[in-house]
Amino acid sequence: MSDVSNYPAQTRREFATAARRAPRIAFVINSMEGGGAERAMANLLHHLEGRFPGMPVDLVLLDDLPIVQDIPAWIRVVTLDGRGKMLRSARALGRYLLRTKPDLCLSYLARANTLNVVFSALTRHRAIISERVQTTSHLSTSRAGAIYRYITRITYPRAFRVIAVSDGVADDLINHFDVPRTKTRVIGNPIDAAALADKARAPSELLAPLPERYLLGVGRMVVNKNFEMLLDGYARANPSADLVILGDGPDRPKLEAQIKALGLSGRVHLPGFVPNPYPIMARAEALVSCSNAEGFPNTIIEAMALATPVIATDCPSGPAMVLRGKALKGAPIESNARDGLLIRMGAREELGRALTIFEDPDIRHDYASRARSRAAAFGVEAVVREYLDIIEDSLRSRAANMGVK
């Protein structure tokens, strides 16, 4: 038992109260809109159902935005009004934490992660943060990148544990943001192939019918997803299948203008965000990802689990790990990776060649089989167990620190 006799009286009373109640857990994220991190958290929460008997568990959303993810009914949702701003989010989250006094907060995304760590010094909860992207690459496209790099460097190392979704994300945090390796764990996202197959059998939610044959891009229309490259490569290759891009975002007007300028109107379809993309994904001839940065390429693995072959850029830091390869300049594209076609970042001519390779249905069928086999390596149970190990270790550590036997 730790000696708390030297703490102020108020602190000793707080410790005694906390020792008598069941631990409280909060999951914190900016919102539950349509991004990959939001979908990953929703999936994780579904798989954690029944794992915290007797414990109050909240999902705290910093921003009051439309919820498009499927949030499980077992968790209480607390919606704040941060409006995308750091200081406004800090005030709202601070009030929540001081009122509820959780023992542990597990957060996704940079704003939530930063505030989680900052307030852990005040409310003494264990801060577990999860970084979903390769931070250096992600911040390189931000106008306030230098400020955010500084904020990340002074907060992330102070977290109790830092979860990275891939080895590349972990190495970046350790080498460039001073996160101690001893605090870092690499845990991917849980991929439930059986649940994906069930969702893929559901009717499509699109109001307009899709073309009979199509290639697929998925993600928020932002710079890092590089849909501009996808459109350019598609125009170069001029494949026989149409192109469907699921998602929405600030770059949509620019992409619509590019489609018109390339003469692709009627061949490229932008139906927007779809809560259940899996019927569309399962029917696609291939998924094409041109990202400049990924953390853990959830969408790529989901497509592979549905036996949809993949073309992806070798960006930091996930696709090469998933497809098991490396994109080399001048090498035949088919030799770059074992489980899909891997191309160099920004190499539009390589994208055009990859699209041409997948014109052959026998080649697509071969890569579809490889994709499904590889996706089986990213199963649910192992991922959930790793999260539970960290949560349980953090709660034990906090209890010991408070003098609870």
N, C-alpha and C positions, 0 to 999 in steps of 0.2 A: 504494500500500500504506500502511495506517495504521501509525503508530509505536506499538508496544506495549512498548517497552523500559522505560517508567516504571511498568508494572504490577508487582505482587508476583510472585515466582517461581512460586507455585502457580497464579496466574491465567495466567501465560505458558505453563505446562505444559498447562493445560486448553485454551488456545487452540490450541496445537500439536497436541494429540490430536484436537480437533474438526476441525482443518484436514485431517487425514489420513483421516477417515472420511466416509462418505456422510451427507448431512444426514438428520436424523430429524425426523419430523413427528408431532404428536399432535393429534387432535381431541378436545375435552373437552365433556361435557354432563352434566347431572344424572343422567339415566337414559335408557332407551329404552322408556319406557312409551307410552301411547297418545295423546299430545298432538300438536299441529300442528308444533311446533318439532322434536320427535323424528322425526316423519315426514319433515320437510324435510331434516334432517341425513341420515337413511337414504337418501333419494332422491339427495342430493348425492353421498354416498359411492359409490353405484352408478355415477353418471355420471363419477366421478373414477377409476374402475378403469383401470389401465394408464397413468396419467398421471405416476406417480412411479417410473420404473424404477430398481431398485437401492436405493431409499430405504426404510428401515423406517418403517412407518406404524401408529400405534396409535389405537384409539378408546377413550378413557378415560371410564368411567361413575363418577360420584361416589358413587352409591348402588347397593346390591345389591338391585335390584328386578326383578320379572319383565320380560323383554325380549319385547315384542310386535311390535316393528318388524322388517322384513326387512333384516337387516344383511348386506352382501355378504361373501363368504367370503375375499376378498383382504386384508381388514384384520384385524389382531390386536385382540381385545377385552380390555381390562384393566378389571376390575370392582373398585372400592374399596368401603368400607363407611362412607360419610359419614352415613347415616341421616337425611338431610335437614337436618343441622345444619352451620352455617358452620364452627365451630371443628373439629369432627370431620373434616369434609371437607378443611379446611386441612392438618391433620396427615397425612391419607392421601395427598392430592395432593402435598404437599411431599416425602414419602418417595419417591413415584413419580418426581417431577421430578429430585430429587437423584441418584436411582439411574440413570435412563435418559438424562438431559441432552438433551432434544430441542432442536433448533435453533428450532423454531417450534411454537406451540400456537394452534390456532384453536378458539374456544369459542362455544357457544350458551347462552343463559339467564343470568340475573343472577348466581346463586351461582358458576357456573363462570366467567363473565366476570370477576367481581371477583377471584377467586383466581388466575386466569390472569395478570391484571395485577400483582397483589401479588407473585407468585413470579417474575415476569420480572425484577424488580430483583435477585433472589438468584441465579437460574440463568442469567440473561442471554439467555434465549430471546426471540424476537420474539413478542409477544402480539397476536394478531388476535382481536377480539371481535365478535360479531354480535348486535345487539339486534333482537328479534323482535316487540316490542310498542311501542306509544306509551307511553313510560316514565312520564310524568306521570299519565296516566289509569290506568295499571296500578297504580301505587303509591298512588293516592288511595283504593283499596279495602282497603289493608293497614293493620292495626292498628299496625304498626311502620313506617308509611310515612315518617315524618320521619327515622328512623334510616337506612332504605334509601336515601332521597334523598341524605343526607349521604355514605354509603358510595359511592354511584354517582358523586357529584360529585368525590370525591377520587381515585377509581380510573380511571374511564373515560377522562378526558383523558390519562392516562399510557400508554394502550395504543399500540402502534405503528400500528395501523390499526383503525378502527371501521366495521364494515359495518352499514348500516341497510337494512331490507327495503323501505322506501318513503321518499319525500321527506318526508312528515309525521313519520316516526320520526326521520329525520336532523335536521330543523329543531328538533324538541323537544330532542334531545340537545345541539345547538349552542346553543340559546337558553336552556335551563334547567339544563344540567348542564356547561357550560363545555367541551364537547368541541370542539377546534379544527376548523374547516371543512376545513382542509388535510389532516387525518387521516381524514376521513369519506368513505366511498363508499356509494352506494345501489345495492344489488343485490337483485333479487327472488329468489324461489324458482324452481328449474327445474321447469317443467310439461311433462311428456312425454305429449302427447296420444295417441300410438300405444300407449304402455305402459298408459295408463289404459283405453284401449279394450279391450286384451287382458284386463286385470283385470276389466273390466265384463262380459266374456263368460263368466267363470268362474261355477260354481254358487254360489249364496248360501250363506253359512256359518251362517245362522240355523237354529236347531232348530225353531222354530215358524214357520209360513208367514205371510207378510205379507198385509195386505189387498190387494184387487185395485187399488184406487186410494189413493194417499197423498201427502201433503206430507212434507217431510223437514227435520229439524234435526240438526246434527252438532256435537259438541264435548264438552269436559269440563263436567260439571255444577257450574259455579262461578259466582260473582256476575257476572263480566264477560261471560259468554255470555248472560245475561239470558233464560234459558228461561222464567222467570216471565212476562215480557212475551209471549213466544210463546204460552204457554198461554192467557193472558188474551185476546190478539187472536184466537186460534183460536176461543175460546168466543164472543166477540162476533160473529164473522163466520158461525160455524156452517157452514163449507163442506161440500160433499158428500163430499170425500175425507177419509180418516182422517189422523192425524198420527203419524209415526214419529220418535223422537228417538234417535239413535245416540250412545253415549258413557256415561260413568259419572263419579262424583265425589262430593264431600262434600255437595252440595245435593240429591242424589237423594231422600232421605226427605221433604224439604220439597216437592219437585216432585210426588212421589206423593200427598202430602196435598192439594196444590192441585188435582190432577187429580180427586180424589174430591170435593173441595168444589165444583168447577165442574160436576160431573155428567158428566165426560168419560170415565169408566171404560168400557173397551171400544172407545173411539174413539181414544185416545192410547196408543201402544205404546212401551215402553222396553226394548228387547232388550239394552241394555248396549253395551260396546265390541265392535266387529267389526274384526278385522285387515284385512279387505278389504271396505271399505264400497261399492266402486264398482258392483257389480251392483245394489245397492239404490239408489244415487244415480242411476244411469242410468234406472231405472224410475220415479223420483219425478216427480210432476207439476210440482213446483217445490222448490227449496231455499230455506229461510227462515232468515236470520241476523239475530238481534236484538242483536248484541254491543254492549257499551258501549265497547269498545276493541279494535282489531286492529292488528297490525303490517303484515304482508303477508297478505291473506285467502286463504290457500292453498285452503281448502275451497271458497270461492266460485269460484275460477278452475277448480279441478278439476271442479266441477259444470258450469260453462259449457263446458269442453272436451268434456263428455259430452252437450252439447246439453240440459242441464237448466236451465230459466229460473230466475232468482234474484230474491228479494225481500230487501233488506238495509237495515239502519240506516246512516245517514250518520255513522258514528262515526269518531273518530280512529284510524287515518289511512289506511286502505286501500280500503274499498269505493267511495268516490266516485271514486278514481283508476281503479279497475278498471271500474266501470260508466259512467265518463265523465259525471259530473253533479254536482249539489248539491241536497240536499233543502231546499226553501223552504217556509216556513209559508204556508198558504193556496193554494199552487200545485197544479194538477192533478198527481196522483202520476205519471201517464204522461209528464209533461213534465220531470220531475226529472233523468232520466238517459237515455242513448242505449241502453244494453245490458242494462237490468234495471229493476226497480221499486225506487227509492231513497226511504226514508222517514226522518223525523227520529228521533233517539234518544229512546226512551221514549214515542213517540207511538203509543199502543195503538190509538187510533181510526183512525190512518192505516194501521196494520198490518191492521186489520179490512177497510178499504176495498181495500187491495192484494190481500188474499186473495180478496175478492169479484171484483175485476177478473180474476184468474187462474181464475175459474170458467169463463170463456169459452175453449173449446179452441182457437179460431182465434187469440186473443191469445197464449195460451201457445205455440202453434206459432211465431208471429212472433218472440217473445222467445227461443225456443230457437234459432232461426236466428241471431239477433243474438249470442247468447251464444257459440255455437261459433265464429263469425267473430272475435269479440273475443279469445277465449282464445288464438288463434293468435299473438297479439302477445307471449306469455310463453313462448317456446320455450326448449329446453334449452341449445343450443350456445352462445348468447350469454352466458347466465348462468354456465356452467361456465368459459368463457374468461375472464370477469371475475374469478372466484375464482382461477384459475390465475395471472392477471397479478399479483394481490396477493400470492399465495404466492411466486411467483418473485421479485418485487421485494423481498419481505421477506427471503428467503434470500440474495439478492445483497447486500442492505444488511448483514446480519449477517456474511457472509463478509468484506466490506470492512472492517467494524469490527474484525474479529479479525485483519486483516492477511493475508487470503488473496487472492492475485491471481486 
